[in-house]
Amino acid sequence: MSSASTVWLNGRFMPIDEARISPMDRGFIYGDGFFETIQARRGKILWLPLHLERLEAALCAFHIPLDPAPDWEVIAGRLLGENGLSDRIAAIKVIVTRGISTRLGLPEAAEPTVLVTAVSYEPPERLYAEGCKLHVVKEGFTSPLAGFKSLNYLYNLSARQAALDAGCDMAVLLDPRGRVTETCTGSLLALTDNRWWMPDSRFLLPGTALRTLCSMMEKTGITVCARAACPKDLYAAQTVWVLNSMIGIVPVVQIDGKPVPKPCALEAAYWRERLFA
């Protein structure tokens, strides 16, 4: 991704070099905040209502009110234009923190910090063509914050590094009971005995791309069920896909050195095109 030249910070558009956030901001000190990464394709912003629904649910749960809420679509549209991204694929990132407060716990946010950026995005063409390799991280587990897109992202990053160290592309995360949840960067969808399923756990992030795909598949008569699964269930699947709002769908070819029998790359490409249409 290339860097942005113009950002929107706390109600103002400004050059990124002029953007300033206090060192006392709780987002910096504690990771006390949330974010969404949203894809735009040639000026069209994908699944914005779903992203905002998830963001608003997190802000409500952790007492960070935005009243009134910014006009996200207008802000994003102007950032795309000012950063020369209106005819390209871009990643729009919305970050909201509690702002500055010296009180402990989750104090009511008097002045939340709100930042929106837009940068160019290059799709992972190699993974589309070759498929990705997954590594199941069995040291550690996801936190109770996993259901929200929190700025507390260090475990996901460390899991990603463990996958890279193992010669893989992405990490599969487990919950405290050792059940499969998602990858370090996206949702999981699998096919076993000709039935599509997704992991069921309260320790995972509700994925916008997965939610959209399931709705599209169900309209064609394909049912996707949620089921509790352990790593051996993932190893036994005949097809596994990774999804998020930026990559769309990437087929998996290997999990911990075990080949996935039917990556279904052409089918993944078909649904990816429909997702991004």
N, C-alpha and C positions, 0 to 999 in steps of 0.2 A: 504494500500500500504506500502511496506517496503522501507527503505531509500536506496539511491544509494551509492555505494562506489567509483565509478569513474564517473566524469562528463566531459563535453567538454565546456570550457569557453574561448571565444575570441581566438580561433585557437589552443588551447592546451587541451589534455587529462590530467586530474590530479585527485588525490584523493579529494573527496569532502571536507575533512578537510583543504585542502590547497587552496580551491577556495575563492577568495576575490573580492568583488565588492565595489566600492567607495561609501561612505555615501553621496556623492554629485551626484550620478547617478540619473537622472531624473525619471527613473523607480521607484526608491525608494521614491523620494521626491514627485512626482506628479502622479505616476502611468502612466507615459508617455512611453507606450510600448504595445506590443501585444504578445499573446502566442497561441500555438496550442497544444492540447493533442491528441496523436496519438496511436492507439493500435497496438501492435505487438503480433502475435500468433505463437509461436514456430519458431521465426526468420522471419516470414513473416510480413511485415509492411503494414497495411491496409490503402488504400485510400490516400497514401502519396501525389500524385499529387493534389488531391482536397484540402487537408490541406495546401499545399504550395501555391496553387492558392489563397486561402482565406488570408493567411498570407501576400503574396506579394501585394494583393490588399489593405490591411490595411496599409502596410509600404509605398506604393506609395501615398495613400490618405493623409498620415500624414508626408510625406517628411522625411522618414528614409531610405535612400538608403543602400543596401547591394551590393557593387560592388568590387570584384566579390562575388556572393552568395556562401556560403559554400556548399560542397557536402553532403547534408543532409542525403542521403541514406547510404553513407559510414560511416559517423559519427554515425548514429543511429545503424548501424550494429555492429560497433566495441563496442559501449556502451553495447549493448545487450550481446555480448560475454564477455566483461570484468566484467560485473555485474552478470554473471551466469544466464542470462535470455533467452538464445537462444532456450531453449526447454520449455519455460513457456509463460504464458500470461503476457504482460508487458505494461506499460504506458510510452510512450516517450513524454517528454515535451520540446518544443522549445520556448524560451523566447527571445524577441528582444526589447531592450529599446533604447532611443535616446542617452544614454550615459551621459556625463558631458557637461553641457553648462549653463552659468549664464544668457544668453539672454532670454527675455520673448517671448511669442508666440510659434511658432513651428520652431525653428532655424534648419538649415540644420545640420544633424548629422555628425560631423567630424569622430567620432569613436563610432559607436553604440556598446552597450554591447550585446553579443550573448551567451546564455547559453542553453545547451542541457543536459537533464537528462534522465535516464531510470530506472524505479522501477517496481517491481512485482505488479500485479493487481489481486485482487480476485473478480470475477463477483458477482453481487448481487443475489445469488441463492434464497434468501427469496422472493425478489420482483418478480422473474420469476415465482415462485410457487404460491405465495399468491396474487400477484398484488400489485399495489401501490395506496395510497390515496393522492389525490391532494387537495390543499387549494388555493383558489383564493385570492390573496392579493390585496385589494382594496384601501389600503393606500399607495399612491405613484404610480409611473409609470416608465417605462423604459426610458432611456435617448437617445439622438441622437447618442450616441456611440454604441447603441445596435446592430447595423449592423456589428460591428467589435468585434473580441475577444480581448477586451482591458483588460489591467491590472487593470483598474478601475472596480473592481468586487464587491465592497462593497454592492451595492444595492441587487445584486443577493444573497449574503450571508445573508443579513438581511432578505430577503424574505424567504430564506430557514429556518431561525430560526423561523420566524412567522409560517411557516407550521409545524415545529416540535412542537412548543408551542401549536398548534391547534390539535396535535395528528396525524398529517399527515406526509407523506414522502417527498413530493416536493411541491413547490409553483408554481402557475400559475401567470405569469406577464401580466399586462395590459399596453397598450400604453397611451399617453396623452388624447386620445379620449375615453378611457374606453374599447377598443377592446382587445380581447385576442391576445397575441403574441406567447409566448412559456413558458416553465417552467424555473425555476432558473438554471437548468443544461442541458436542452435538448429541442428538437423540439416536437411539438404536431402533431398528425395525428388522425383524427376522421372519423367515419362513421355515416352518418345520412340518413335515407330513402334509405339505400343500396348504397349510394354514398360517396366515400372517399374524404375528403377535409383536407386542412391544412390552418392555419390562414394566412391572407394576411395583412401585415403591414410593413411599412418601418422601424419600431422600433423592429426588431427581427434579430437574427443571422441566415444567411443561413446555414442550418445544413448539414454536410457531410453525415451522416447516412441517413437522410431523403431524400436527393438528390439521393443517391445511391438506396435506397429502391423504390422511385417513378419510377426510370428508370427501375428497375427490374420488378415492377408490371405492368408498361405500356407495357412491352414486352409480358406479358401474357394477355393483353387486358383489364387490370384494369386501369382506368383513375383516377388520383388524381387532383382535381382542387384547386385553391387558392381562398379563400373567406374571406371577412371581417366578423368577428364574435364577438359577445359580450358574456359575461359569460352565459347568458341564452341559447345561442346556444350550448355551450359546455355541459351544464347540460342536454340538450335535446338529445345529441348524444347517439346512441346505443352502440358504441364502441369508446374508446379513448386509444391511445398508446402514450408513451413517448419514444423518441429516442435520442441517441447520439453515438458518435464513440466508447465509452467504454462499455456502457451497451447494445448497440444494440437496442433492443425493449423490453419495459416493459409494460404489460397491466395494465390499470387503472381499479380499482374496485369501487372507490368511489370518489366523488368530493364534498367537503363541506358537508359531511354526506349523500349525495344523491347517492344511488347505481347506477353504470353504468350497464345497462341491460345485455349487452353481451361483457364481457371483451375479449373474443376470445383468450384465453391464448394459446391454441394449435396452432392456426393460427399464433399468434405472435412468438411462438417458431419455427415454420416452416420457417418463413421469417428471423428470427434471425440466424438460422443455415445457411441459404443461404447467408446472409450478411457476415458472418464470414468464409465462405468456402474459 
